[in-house]
């Protein structure tokens, strides 16, 4: 379990394939745009979750009523030693409240403790929220790939107290 302090979260816990109903409930709280931005499509299956979990560690953030608020995953990228990709999705009604930043910081900290030196995110170039989040984690490097961009953050420079962009509450 992640040790995380954020007012919206009661707890976080590791996700397993048996949690499909919880993931489906989470995705039901997300708009099509949110799902497209995170997954590249609007519908996921239990098989998709199983494949993700064979390659990544995933956590789900729950509120006091055990409703899912966020999903975060870290997993290896194309065989590069010491490099993991960050996957993050927050329920629409909890955007811009610092929840994604708090979860990303925790995931990055756990990855760094496990010997990872670089955190990446591959996202649409128009995904301004994810690009801002990665910049808040620390100095980043962007590489454009058509309509997408890869952002890399060196975890040795991980910000311990990132400053939120204007309009976002701090974690």
ZAGUDREN-56829 format. One record per residue (C-alpha): x, y, z negated. Coordinates in steps of 0.25 Angstrom, whole numbers, plus 5000, padded with zeros to 4 digits. Example, Ala and Ser with C-alpha at 12.3 -4.5 7.8 and 13.67 -1.06 7.14 Angstrom:
BEGIN
504949824969/505549964971/
***
This chain:
BEGIN
500050005000/500550145003/500650234991/499950354996/499350484990/498250544998/496950594993/496150525004/496750385001/496450294990/497450194995/498150135007/498449995009/499149905020/498249855031/498049715035/497249645047/496149615037/495849765036/495249775049/493949825043/494649935036/495349975049/494049975057/493350055046/494550155047/494450165062/492950185061/493250315053/494250365064/493850435077/494050385091/495150485093/495850445080/495850305084/496350335098/497450425092/497950315083/497650185091/497450225105/496050165105/494750175097/494550035093/495449935086/495349795083/495749695072/496749645081/497349785083/497549795068/498149655067/499149695078/499449825071/499649755057/500649655063/501549775067/501349885057/501049905042/499749975041/499050045029/497650095027/497250215019/495950205011/495150305004/494450284990/493250214996/494250115003/493950185017/495050185027/495650325029/496950295037/497850185043/499350195044/500250095051/501750085053/502449985062/503649965070/503850035083/504349955095/505449885088/506250005083/506849975070/506450075059/505350135067/503850125064/502650185070/501550255061/500150235065/499150315057/497650345057/496850425048/495350425047/494750555055/494150615042/495550605035/496350675046/497250795042/497150765027/498650715026/498250565025/498950525038/500250605033/500150535020/500050395026/501050425037/502050465026/501750335018/501950245030/503250315034/503750305019/503450155019/504150135033/505350215028/505450125016/505450005025/506650055033/505850135044/506650255049/505650315059/504150325060/503450345073/502050375079/501650355093/500450445096/499750525106/500450655108/499050725105/498950655091/499350785084/498950735070/499950615071/501050705077/500950805065/500950685055/502250635061/502850765060/502450785045/503250655042/504550715046/505350755058/504850685070/505250655085/504150645096/504250575109/503250595119/502650475127/501650525136/500350555128/501050495116/502150535107/503050455097/503350525085/504550475076/504850525062/506150485055/505750425041/507050475035/506450615037/505050575032/504350695025/503950665011/502950785011/502550815025/501850945027/500450935033/500151005046/499151125044/497751085040/498150945035/498150915020/499350865014/499350715010/
***
